[in-house]
């Protein structure tokens, strides 16, 4: 029974990491779109930094698990 729980938990965390990568890519795209739409470099850099942070955390957690 515990083996099945471990497999299910591993899949759940893998799904969270993939969702994190997708969200990171969306933030990076949002930063580029904000800059091109005239939102200014500060707004774009906030989105890009946030996207990179989420991407790095997702990749690190994926490697560790």
Biopython code that builds the backbone (N, CA, C, O; Angstrom):
import numpy as np
from Bio.PDB.StructureBuilder import StructureBuilder

atoms = [
    (1, "UNK", "N", (0.818, -1.197, 0.000)),
    (1, "UNK", "CA", (0.000, 0.000, 0.000)),
    (1, "UNK", "C", (0.862, 1.261, 0.000)),
    (1, "UNK", "O", (0.530, 2.240, -0.669)),
    (2, "UNK", "N", (1.957, 1.241, 0.742)),
    (2, "UNK", "CA", (2.800, 2.429, 0.800)),
    (2, "UNK", "C", (3.501, 2.684, -0.531)),
    (2, "UNK", "O", (3.784, 3.833, -0.871)),
    (3, "UNK", "N", (3.783, 1.619, -1.292)),
    (3, "UNK", "CA", (4.421, 1.791, -2.596)),
    (3, "UNK", "C", (3.507, 2.540, -3.558)),
    (3, "UNK", "O", (3.960, 3.395, -4.319)),
    (4, "UNK", "N", (2.222, 2.217, -3.519)),
    (4, "UNK", "CA", (1.262, 2.901, -4.379)),
    (4, "UNK", "C", (1.151, 4.371, -3.991)),
    (4, "UNK", "O", (1.042, 5.229, -4.866)),
    (5, "UNK", "N", (1.177, 4.671, -2.717)),
    (5, "UNK", "CA", (1.103, 6.057, -2.265)),
    (5, "UNK", "C", (2.330, 6.836, -2.751)),
    (5, "UNK", "O", (2.204, 7.991, -3.158)),
    (6, "UNK", "N", (3.491, 6.227, -2.712)),
    (6, "UNK", "CA", (4.708, 6.888, -3.169)),
    (6, "UNK", "C", (4.645, 7.196, -4.661)),
    (6, "UNK", "O", (5.058, 8.276, -5.083)),
    (7, "UNK", "N", (4.143, 6.280, -5.455)),
    (7, "UNK", "CA", (4.026, 6.504, -6.895)),
    (7, "UNK", "C", (3.050, 7.637, -7.164)),
    (7, "UNK", "O", (3.315, 8.496, -8.005)),
    (8, "UNK", "N", (1.925, 7.648, -6.461)),
    (8, "UNK", "CA", (0.936, 8.710, -6.656)),
    (8, "UNK", "C", (1.489, 10.066, -6.244)),
    (8, "UNK", "O", (1.272, 11.064, -6.932)),
    (9, "UNK", "N", (2.205, 10.105, -5.119)),
    (9, "UNK", "CA", (2.794, 11.360, -4.673)),
    (9, "UNK", "C", (3.841, 11.854, -5.656)),
    (9, "UNK", "O", (3.926, 13.055, -5.912)),
    (10, "UNK", "N", (4.644, 10.947, -6.215)),
    (10, "UNK", "CA", (5.653, 11.341, -7.193)),
    (10, "UNK", "C", (5.038, 11.940, -8.441)),
    (10, "UNK", "O", (5.547, 12.916, -8.992)),
    (11, "UNK", "N", (3.934, 11.346, -8.884)),
    (11, "UNK", "CA", (3.253, 11.890, -10.069)),
    (11, "UNK", "C", (2.667, 13.265, -9.778)),
    (11, "UNK", "O", (2.694, 14.154, -10.629)),
    (12, "UNK", "N", (2.139, 13.433, -8.569)),
    (12, "UNK", "CA", (1.543, 14.723, -8.219)),
    (12, "UNK", "C", (2.602, 15.808, -8.210)),
    (12, "UNK", "O", (2.384, 16.890, -8.755)),
    (13, "UNK", "N", (3.757, 15.533, -7.593)),
    (13, "UNK", "CA", (4.809, 16.541, -7.556)),
    (13, "UNK", "C", (5.373, 16.812, -8.941)),
    (13, "UNK", "O", (5.746, 17.945, -9.242)),
    (14, "UNK", "N", (5.442, 15.797, -9.785)),
    (14, "UNK", "CA", (5.911, 15.996, -11.159)),
    (14, "UNK", "C", (4.937, 16.900, -11.903)),
    (14, "UNK", "O", (5.357, 17.753, -12.685)),
    (15, "UNK", "N", (3.636, 16.719, -11.665)),
    (15, "UNK", "CA", (2.632, 17.570, -12.306)),
    (15, "UNK", "C", (2.778, 19.005, -11.829)),
    (15, "UNK", "O", (2.653, 19.938, -12.623)),
    (16, "UNK", "N", (3.045, 19.195, -10.530)),
    (16, "UNK", "CA", (3.248, 20.557, -10.015)),
    (16, "UNK", "C", (4.451, 21.213, -10.671)),
    (16, "UNK", "O", (4.415, 22.404, -10.980)),
    (17, "UNK", "N", (5.509, 20.456, -10.886)),
    (17, "UNK", "CA", (6.706, 21.016, -11.495)),
    (17, "UNK", "C", (6.464, 21.378, -12.955)),
    (17, "UNK", "O", (6.955, 22.403, -13.428)),
    (18, "UNK", "N", (5.726, 20.562, -13.662)),
    (18, "UNK", "CA", (5.402, 20.872, -15.065)),
    (18, "UNK", "C", (4.506, 22.093, -15.134)),
    (18, "UNK", "O", (4.690, 22.948, -16.002)),
    (19, "UNK", "N", (3.542, 22.187, -14.234)),
    (19, "UNK", "CA", (2.679, 23.380, -14.192)),
    (19, "UNK", "C", (3.522, 24.612, -13.888)),
    (19, "UNK", "O", (3.282, 25.678, -14.454)),
    (20, "UNK", "N", (4.499, 24.480, -13.008)),
    (20, "UNK", "CA", (5.393, 25.599, -12.697)),
    (20, "UNK", "C", (6.179, 26.058, -13.909)),
    (20, "UNK", "O", (6.361, 27.258, -14.112)),
    (21, "UNK", "N", (6.647, 25.115, -14.718)),
    (21, "UNK", "CA", (7.387, 25.472, -15.930)),
    (21, "UNK", "C", (6.471, 26.186, -16.922)),
    (21, "UNK", "O", (6.880, 27.157, -17.558)),
    (22, "UNK", "N", (5.242, 25.710, -17.053)),
    (22, "UNK", "CA", (4.283, 26.358, -17.963)),
    (22, "UNK", "C", (3.988, 27.778, -17.488)),
    (22, "UNK", "O", (3.940, 28.702, -18.300)),
    (23, "UNK", "N", (3.792, 27.960, -16.190)),
    (23, "UNK", "CA", (3.533, 29.297, -15.641)),
    (23, "UNK", "C", (4.742, 30.203, -15.860)),
    (23, "UNK", "O", (4.586, 31.384, -16.167)),
    (24, "UNK", "N", (5.944, 29.653, -15.704)),
    (24, "UNK", "CA", (7.154, 30.443, -15.928)),
    (24, "UNK", "C", (7.243, 30.921, -17.366)),
    (24, "UNK", "O", (7.585, 32.076, -17.620)),
    (25, "UNK", "N", (6.941, 30.047, -18.298)),
    (25, "UNK", "CA", (6.968, 30.436, -19.704)),
    (25, "UNK", "C", (5.920, 31.508, -19.987)),
    (25, "UNK", "O", (6.166, 32.432, -20.761)),
    (26, "UNK", "N", (4.759, 31.384, -19.361)),
    (26, "UNK", "CA", (3.726, 32.409, -19.536)),
    (26, "UNK", "C", (4.184, 33.762, -18.985)),
    (26, "UNK", "O", (3.933, 34.799, -19.598)),
    (27, "UNK", "N", (4.854, 33.752, -17.833)),
    (27, "UNK", "CA", (5.371, 35.005, -17.272)),
    (27, "UNK", "C", (6.432, 35.617, -18.180)),
    (27, "UNK", "O", (6.454, 36.831, -18.382)),
    (28, "UNK", "N", (7.304, 34.786, -18.725)),
    (28, "UNK", "CA", (8.329, 35.304, -19.640)),
    (28, "UNK", "C", (7.683, 35.919, -20.878)),
    (28, "UNK", "O", (8.089, 36.990, -21.330)),
    (29, "UNK", "N", (6.681, 35.239, -21.422)),
    (29, "UNK", "CA", (5.973, 35.782, -22.590)),
    (29, "UNK", "C", (5.240, 37.063, -22.224)),
    (29, "UNK", "O", (5.199, 38.007, -23.013)),
    (30, "UNK", "N", (4.668, 37.095, -21.040)),
    (30, "UNK", "CA", (3.974, 38.305, -20.592)),
    (30, "UNK", "C", (4.930, 39.484, -20.483)),
    (30, "UNK", "O", (4.569, 40.615, -20.809)),
    (31, "UNK", "N", (6.146, 39.218, -20.024)),
    (31, "UNK", "CA", (7.143, 40.284, -19.942)),
    (31, "UNK", "C", (7.509, 40.828, -21.309)),
    (31, "UNK", "O", (7.641, 42.041, -21.477)),
    (32, "UNK", "N", (7.675, 39.957, -22.283)),
    (32, "UNK", "CA", (8.003, 40.401, -23.639)),
    (32, "UNK", "C", (6.837, 41.180, -24.238)),
    (32, "UNK", "O", (7.037, 42.230, -24.849)),
    (33, "UNK", "N", (5.621, 40.668, -24.062)),
    (33, "UNK", "CA", (4.436, 41.352, -24.598)),
    (33, "UNK", "C", (4.252, 42.703, -23.922)),
    (33, "UNK", "O", (3.899, 43.680, -24.583)),
    (34, "UNK", "N", (4.487, 42.773, -22.613)),
    (34, "UNK", "CA", (4.345, 44.045, -21.898)),
    (34, "UNK", "C", (5.340, 45.075, -22.422)),
    (34, "UNK", "O", (5.005, 46.249, -22.579)),
    (35, "UNK", "N", (6.555, 44.632, -22.688)),
    (35, "UNK", "CA", (7.559, 45.558, -23.207)),
    (35, "UNK", "C", (7.204, 46.026, -24.612)),
    (35, "UNK", "O", (7.317, 47.212, -24.920)),
    (36, "UNK", "N", (6.778, 45.109, -25.457)),
    (36, "UNK", "CA", (6.431, 45.475, -26.827)),
    (36, "UNK", "C", (5.161, 46.312, -26.904)),
    (36, "UNK", "O", (4.985, 47.099, -27.834)),
    (37, "UNK", "N", (4.279, 46.141, -25.927)),
    (37, "UNK", "CA", (3.028, 46.906, -25.920)),
    (37, "UNK", "C", (3.209, 48.287, -25.307)),
    (37, "UNK", "O", (2.256, 49.064, -25.240)),
    (38, "UNK", "N", (4.416, 48.598, -24.862)),
    (38, "UNK", "CA", (4.668, 49.931, -24.322)),
    (38, "UNK", "C", (4.499, 50.015, -22.820)),
    (38, "UNK", "O", (4.313, 51.108, -22.286)),
    (39, "UNK", "N", (4.556, 48.901, -22.132)),
    (39, "UNK", "CA", (4.399, 48.899, -20.681)),
    (39, "UNK", "C", (5.629, 49.390, -19.950)),
    (39, "UNK", "O", (5.573, 49.665, -18.752)),
    (40, "UNK", "N", (6.716, 49.500, -20.646)),
    (40, "UNK", "CA", (7.942, 49.985, -20.039)),
    (40, "UNK", "C", (8.843, 48.853, -19.595)),
    (40, "UNK", "O", (8.400, 47.722, -19.395)),
    (41, "UNK", "N", (10.110, 49.175, -19.446)),
    (41, "UNK", "CA", (11.071, 48.125, -19.088)),
    (41, "UNK", "C", (10.929, 47.630, -17.642)),
    (41, "UNK", "O", (11.301, 46.496, -17.342)),
    (42, "UNK", "N", (10.403, 48.453, -16.761)),
    (42, "UNK", "CA", (10.272, 48.028, -15.363)),
    (42, "UNK", "C", (9.211, 46.951, -15.234)),
    (42, "UNK", "O", (9.440, 45.934, -14.580)),
    (43, "UNK", "N", (8.058, 47.156, -15.844)),
    (43, "UNK", "CA", (6.983, 46.158, -15.802)),
    (43, "UNK", "C", (7.448, 44.877, -16.471)),
    (43, "UNK", "O", (7.203, 43.785, -15.959)),
    (44, "UNK", "N", (8.113, 44.999, -17.606)),
    (44, "UNK", "CA", (8.593, 43.820, -18.321)),
    (44, "UNK", "C", (9.639, 43.077, -17.505)),
    (44, "UNK", "O", (9.629, 41.847, -17.455)),
    (45, "UNK", "N", (10.537, 43.811, -16.868)),
    (45, "UNK", "CA", (11.582, 43.144, -16.087)),
    (45, "UNK", "C", (11.008, 42.435, -14.864)),
    (45, "UNK", "O", (11.520, 41.387, -14.471)),
    (46, "UNK", "N", (9.958, 42.981, -14.254)),
    (46, "UNK", "CA", (9.316, 42.304, -13.122)),
    (46, "UNK", "C", (8.734, 40.965, -13.577)),
    (46, "UNK", "O", (8.891, 39.954, -12.893)),
    (47, "UNK", "N", (8.071, 40.961, -14.720)),
    (47, "UNK", "CA", (7.498, 39.714, -15.232)),
    (47, "UNK", "C", (8.584, 38.717, -15.611)),
    (47, "UNK", "O", (8.448, 37.524, -15.340)),
    (48, "UNK", "N", (9.652, 39.186, -16.229)),
    (48, "UNK", "CA", (10.738, 38.290, -16.646)),
    (48, "UNK", "C", (11.456, 37.718, -15.425)),
    (48, "UNK", "O", (11.753, 36.523, -15.393)),
    (49, "UNK", "N", (11.738, 38.540, -14.431)),
    (49, "UNK", "CA", (12.410, 38.054, -13.222)),
    (49, "UNK", "C", (11.526, 37.047, -12.499)),
    (49, "UNK", "O", (12.018, 36.024, -12.023)),
    (50, "UNK", "N", (10.236, 37.322, -12.410)),
    (50, "UNK", "CA", (9.305, 36.376, -11.791)),
    (50, "UNK", "C", (9.257, 35.064, -12.552)),
    (50, "UNK", "O", (9.255, 33.991, -11.950)),
    (51, "UNK", "N", (9.219, 35.149, -13.868)),
    (51, "UNK", "CA", (9.206, 33.945, -14.689)),
    (51, "UNK", "C", (10.478, 33.132, -14.542)),
    (51, "UNK", "O", (10.426, 31.905, -14.462)),
    (52, "UNK", "N", (11.617, 33.806, -14.507)),
    (52, "UNK", "CA", (12.880, 33.096, -14.331)),
    (52, "UNK", "C", (12.964, 32.444, -12.957)),
    (52, "UNK", "O", (13.472, 31.331, -12.824)),
    (53, "UNK", "N", (12.466, 33.140, -11.933)),
    (53, "UNK", "CA", (12.482, 32.572, -10.585)),
    (53, "UNK", "C", (11.640, 31.297, -10.514)),
    (53, "UNK", "O", (12.072, 30.290, -9.953)),
    (54, "UNK", "N", (10.448, 31.348, -11.083)),
    (54, "UNK", "CA", (9.576, 30.167, -11.076)),
    (54, "UNK", "C", (10.197, 29.040, -11.895)),
    (54, "UNK", "O", (10.127, 27.875, -11.502)),
    (55, "UNK", "N", (10.797, 29.374, -13.014)),
    (55, "UNK", "CA", (11.431, 28.365, -13.861)),
    (55, "UNK", "C", (12.599, 27.693, -13.140)),
    (55, "UNK", "O", (12.733, 26.470, -13.179)),
    (56, "UNK", "N", (13.428, 28.476, -12.496)),
    (56, "UNK", "CA", (14.577, 27.925, -11.774)),
    (56, "UNK", "C", (14.122, 27.015, -10.641)),
    (56, "UNK", "O", (14.661, 25.922, -10.464)),
    (57, "UNK", "N", (13.136, 27.461, -9.876)),
    (57, "UNK", "CA", (12.643, 26.640, -8.769)),
    (57, "UNK", "C", (12.035, 25.344, -9.287)),
    (57, "UNK", "O", (12.252, 24.284, -8.700)),
    (58, "UNK", "N", (11.284, 25.412, -10.367)),
    (58, "UNK", "CA", (10.670, 24.205, -10.919)),
    (58, "UNK", "C", (11.725, 23.214, -11.402)),
    (58, "UNK", "O", (11.604, 22.011, -11.170)),
    (59, "UNK", "N", (12.745, 23.713, -12.062)),
    (59, "UNK", "CA", (13.805, 22.829, -12.559)),
    (59, "UNK", "C", (14.594, 22.229, -11.404)),
    (59, "UNK", "O", (14.905, 21.038, -11.421)),
    (60, "UNK", "N", (14.918, 23.031, -10.410)),
    (60, "UNK", "CA", (15.667, 22.517, -9.256)),
    (60, "UNK", "C", (14.867, 21.449, -8.521)),
    (60, "UNK", "O", (15.415, 20.416, -8.136)),
    (61, "UNK", "N", (13.587, 21.690, -8.326)),
    (61, "UNK", "CA", (12.747, 20.703, -7.645)),
    (61, "UNK", "C", (12.598, 19.432, -8.483)),
    (61, "UNK", "O", (12.516, 18.334, -7.933)),
    (62, "UNK", "N", (12.563, 19.577, -9.802)),
    (62, "UNK", "CA", (12.448, 18.402, -10.662)),
    (62, "UNK", "C", (13.735, 17.569, -10.591)),
    (62, "UNK", "O", (13.674, 16.340, -10.586)),
    (63, "UNK", "N", (14.878, 18.218, -10.537)),
    (63, "UNK", "CA", (16.147, 17.496, -10.463)),
    (63, "UNK", "C", (16.293, 16.826, -9.103)),
    (63, "UNK", "O", (16.804, 15.709, -9.016)),
    (64, "UNK", "N", (15.856, 17.489, -8.049)),
    (64, "UNK", "CA", (16.005, 16.938, -6.696)),
    (64, "UNK", "C", (15.095, 15.756, -6.432)),
    (64, "UNK", "O", (15.428, 14.894, -5.618)),
    (65, "UNK", "N", (13.953, 15.694, -7.102)),
    (65, "UNK", "CA", (13.021, 14.613, -6.805)),
    (65, "UNK", "C", (13.233, 13.399, -7.685)),
    (65, "UNK", "O", (12.518, 12.406, -7.549)),
]
sb = StructureBuilder()
sb.init_structure("model")
sb.init_model(0)
sb.init_chain("A")
sb.init_seg("    ")
for serial, (resi, resn, name, xyz) in enumerate(atoms, 1):
    if name == "N":
        sb.init_residue(resn, " ", resi, " ")
    sb.init_atom(name, np.array(xyz, "f"), 0.0, 1.0, " ", f" {name:<3s}", serial, name[0])
structure = sb.get_structure()
